[in-house]
Amino acid sequence: METSLYFIVPIIIIALAFDFTNGMHDAANSISTIVSTQVLTPRMAVIWAAFFNFIAFLIFGTGVAATIGKGMVDINIVTPAVILAGLLGAIAWNLITWYFGLPSSSSHALIGGYAGAAIAKANGFGAIIFALNWDNAWVKMLVFIILAPLIGLIMGMLLKIITTWIIYRQSPAAINKWSRIAQLFSAAAFSLSHGSNDAQKTMGIIASLLVAGGINTQFSVPLWVVLSAHAAIALGTLTGGWRIVKTMGQRITKLRPIDGFCAETAAASSIFLATHLGIPVSTTHVITGAISGVGSVQRVTAVRWGVTLRIVWAWIFTIPAAAAIGLALYYLIHIFI
């Protein structure tokens, strides 16, 4: 047991490090709109987002954690080496996209890295739990890759249209005053939704590791795992993600407080739905779709679709790229273990 613990504890630390980079990488999702509209300063925005990322554990269960931990990869073939390679693959892709300022999905990077390492361990796709029915975790996740940002986009458009009709007779000063207050609540809701979905992914990985390492006999998520995962993502959020904030908050479309309120509310609603269904989704995808939807209500050209297209290409490549890195790292780790 001592030998296994010497190996398992560092992997848990690496998993929490991934969770930290997830918070760092996705801080832009939580704060870009509220910073770009100047409702909060960058420092206050990250504190606001980190707080709600952390307290999400008080409200939501562990459905997403179960999907990641035992619904996508055959847990019977998972070893600590598989999880280590998957985590390192996800972290590597997160850092690459962070460096280039691309708001790719930390969630899909984790799924890709984990799947790639499992495929290497099983010498084939038999490690992947896949079936063409709605109960299958892969089907749900792949459907929501498309559906989640579309929901965010459509809801963003609808909310912008509705709020425009509500406020069209009010003075600009009155609109600005109440929309700045409203955006505090919408930013809190989005950060809460982000913590509820993204922190659970790391919980699922650690819970799988505890089974693979023989610490637990069956899949479960202990309270210490829940608290440490939420703490890590909250601390990561506190570091900000300033390269990606610029892309999300300024380069897609110009936002006002009322636009930020619509985008964050739309995105939070989509993520809450996915979390309720136990589906891991990309908060990056959803908020990007919501921002684009809000911007397109003014006029289609208000959205810089070239920037959006560049982001979409990063989405497309995330799972296969992270899987390739995870697969290669598993073979490399296997040489030394």
Summary of the structure (lengths in Angstrom):
residues: 337
radius of gyration: 19.6
end to end distance: 16.5
largest distance: 70.2
contacts: 1361
relative contact order: 0.22
helix: 81%
strand: 1%
